[in-house]
């Protein structure tokens, strides 16, 4: 859809139809923004359910929310003794 708007934009400029070119430009930008927002929405939805924000995020403990690698056996053992 965006390529069609760009083509309309260029054709309108060639014809000297500035208002039509402006409308085509706005439609093209709106398509690009909408696409970027949809992509970001899916990334956020995935991070909500996996606990990861991007590929570099550490695995989170579902009970504490802490980094799983940071939970050492010594910490776990002291938590169990305290309970």
ROVEXDO-370756 format. One line per 10 residues: their letters; for each residue x negated, y negated, z of C-alpha. Coordinates in nm, 2 decimals. Layout:
REM residues N
a> X,Y,Z ~ ...
This chain:
REM residues 83
xxxxxxxxxx> 0.00,0.00,0.00 ~ -0.28,-0.24,0.08 ~ -0.44,-0.19,-0.26 ~ -0.12,-0.29,-0.43 ~ -0.11,-0.61,-0.21 ~ -0.47,-0.69,-0.31 ~ -0.39,-0.64,-0.67 ~ -0.08,-0.87,-0.64 ~ -0.30,-1.13,-0.46 ~ -0.56,-1.13,-0.74
xxxxxxxxxx> -0.30,-1.15,-1.01 ~ -0.12,-1.43,-0.84 ~ -0.44,-1.63,-0.81 ~ -0.51,-1.57,-1.18 ~ -0.17,-1.71,-1.27 ~ -0.20,-2.00,-1.03 ~ 0.08,-1.89,-0.81 ~ -0.07,-1.99,-0.47 ~ 0.25,-1.92,-0.26 ~ 0.28,-1.57,-0.41
xxxxxxxxxx> -0.09,-1.52,-0.35 ~ -0.06,-1.63,0.01 ~ 0.23,-1.39,0.07 ~ 0.03,-1.10,-0.09 ~ -0.27,-1.18,0.12 ~ -0.06,-1.19,0.44 ~ 0.09,-0.86,0.35 ~ -0.25,-0.70,0.29 ~ -0.39,-0.83,0.62 ~ -0.08,-0.70,0.80
xxxxxxxxxx> -0.12,-0.36,0.65 ~ -0.49,-0.35,0.76 ~ -0.40,-0.46,1.12 ~ -0.12,-0.21,1.14 ~ -0.35,0.07,1.03 ~ -0.62,-0.03,1.28 ~ -0.36,-0.04,1.56 ~ -0.23,0.30,1.47 ~ -0.58,0.45,1.47 ~ -0.65,0.29,1.81
xxxxxxxxxx> -0.32,0.41,1.95 ~ -0.41,0.77,1.87 ~ -0.76,0.73,2.02 ~ -0.60,0.59,2.34 ~ -0.34,0.87,2.35 ~ -0.62,1.14,2.31 ~ -0.83,0.98,2.59 ~ -0.53,0.98,2.82 ~ -0.49,1.35,2.80 ~ -0.85,1.46,2.77
xxxxxxxxxx> -1.00,1.21,3.01 ~ -1.25,1.11,2.75 ~ -1.30,0.77,2.61 ~ -1.51,0.84,2.30 ~ -1.76,1.12,2.23 ~ -2.01,1.00,2.50 ~ -1.77,1.02,2.80 ~ -1.85,1.26,3.07 ~ -1.60,1.53,3.17 ~ -1.38,1.41,3.46
xxxxxxxxxx> -1.27,1.62,3.76 ~ -0.89,1.62,3.73 ~ -0.84,1.59,4.11 ~ -1.09,1.32,4.20 ~ -1.15,1.15,3.86 ~ -1.52,1.16,3.93 ~ -1.78,1.28,3.68 ~ -1.80,1.66,3.70 ~ -2.18,1.65,3.65 ~ -2.21,1.41,3.96
xxxxxxxxxx> -2.03,1.67,4.18 ~ -2.33,1.86,4.31 ~ -2.28,2.19,4.50 ~ -2.41,2.01,4.82 ~ -2.13,1.75,4.80 ~ -1.87,2.02,4.73 ~ -2.00,2.23,5.03 ~ -1.99,1.93,5.26 ~ -1.64,1.84,5.15 ~ -1.52,2.20,5.23
xxx> -1.68,2.20,5.57 ~ -1.53,1.86,5.66 ~ -1.18,2.00,5.58
